[in-house]
């Protein structure tokens, strides 16, 4: 199970920052943006191999379920 920031989101934000700097913005004037979107990913195959039972409400809230 993983709960955290989307894997591709920081790379997208880095591209946005690079674009702003290339357009002439000073890096010190750019705002620090904290990640607000997090994902819950559940790997059922690994959970079963460890003998864990994942509750259905948790599976219903997961952004991605790997079977």
DRENDO-1510 file (C-alpha; in Angstrom, 1 decimal, always signed):
<recs>
REC; n; res; u; v; w
REC; 1; UNK; +0.0; +0.0; +0.0 .
REC; 2; UNK; +1.3; +3.5; -0.9 .
REC; 3; UNK; -0.1; +6.8; +0.1 .
REC; 4; UNK; +1.6; +9.8; -1.3 .
REC; 5; UNK; +2.1; +12.3; -4.1 .
REC; 6; UNK; +1.5; +11.2; -7.7 .
REC; 7; UNK; +4.7; +10.0; -9.3 .
REC; 8; UNK; +4.4; +12.3; -12.4 .
REC; 9; UNK; +3.2; +15.4; -10.7 .
REC; 10; UNK; +6.6; +16.7; -9.4 .
REC; 11; UNK; +8.0; +16.4; -13.0 .
REC; 12; UNK; +5.1; +18.3; -14.4 .
REC; 13; UNK; +5.7; +21.1; -11.9 .
REC; 14; UNK; +9.4; +21.2; -12.6 .
REC; 15; UNK; +8.6; +21.8; -16.3 .
REC; 16; UNK; +6.2; +24.6; -15.3 .
REC; 17; UNK; +9.0; +26.2; -13.2 .
REC; 18; UNK; +11.6; +25.8; -15.9 .
REC; 19; UNK; +9.2; +27.4; -18.4 .
REC; 20; UNK; +8.6; +30.4; -16.2 .
REC; 21; UNK; +12.4; +30.9; -15.6 .
REC; 22; UNK; +13.0; +30.7; -19.4 .
REC; 23; UNK; +10.4; +33.4; -19.9 .
REC; 24; UNK; +12.4; +35.7; -17.6 .
REC; 25; UNK; +11.0; +35.2; -14.1 .
REC; 26; UNK; +13.4; +35.3; -11.2 .
REC; 27; UNK; +13.6; +32.0; -9.4 .
REC; 28; UNK; +13.5; +33.7; -6.1 .
REC; 29; UNK; +10.1; +35.3; -7.0 .
REC; 30; UNK; +8.5; +32.0; -7.9 .
REC; 31; UNK; +6.1; +30.6; -5.2 .
REC; 32; UNK; +6.7; +27.3; -3.4 .
REC; 33; UNK; +3.8; +25.1; -4.3 .
REC; 34; UNK; +3.1; +22.2; -1.9 .
REC; 35; UNK; +1.5; +19.1; -3.3 .
REC; 36; UNK; -2.1; +18.8; -2.4 .
REC; 37; UNK; -3.1; +15.8; -4.5 .
REC; 38; UNK; -2.2; +12.5; -3.0 .
REC; 39; UNK; -3.0; +9.0; -4.2 .
REC; 40; UNK; -3.7; +5.7; -2.4 .
REC; 41; UNK; -2.5; +2.6; -4.2 .
REC; 42; UNK; -3.2; -0.9; -2.9 .
REC; 43; UNK; -1.4; -4.0; -4.2 .
REC; 44; UNK; -3.8; -6.9; -3.5 .
REC; 45; UNK; -1.4; -9.6; -4.7 .
REC; 46; UNK; +1.3; -8.5; -2.2 .
REC; 47; UNK; -1.3; -8.1; +0.6 .
REC; 48; UNK; -2.5; -11.7; +0.0 .
REC; 49; UNK; +1.1; -13.1; -0.1 .
REC; 50; UNK; +1.7; -11.4; +3.3 .
REC; 51; UNK; -1.6; -12.8; +4.7 .
REC; 52; UNK; -3.2; -9.4; +5.0 .
REC; 53; UNK; -6.9; -8.7; +4.4 .
REC; 54; UNK; -7.6; -5.3; +3.0 .
REC; 55; UNK; -11.1; -4.0; +4.1 .
REC; 56; UNK; -13.6; -3.2; +1.3 .
REC; 57; UNK; -14.1; +0.4; +2.4 .
REC; 58; UNK; -10.4; +1.0; +2.0 .
REC; 59; UNK; -10.4; -0.5; -1.5 .
REC; 60; UNK; -13.3; +1.7; -2.4 .
REC; 61; UNK; -11.3; +4.8; -1.5 .
REC; 62; UNK; -8.1; +3.7; -3.3 .
REC; 63; UNK; -7.2; +5.6; -6.5 .
REC; 64; UNK; -5.6; +2.5; -7.9 .
REC; 65; UNK; -5.9; -1.2; -7.0 .
REC; 66; UNK; -3.3; -3.6; -8.4 .
REC; 67; UNK; -4.5; -7.2; -8.6 .
</recs>
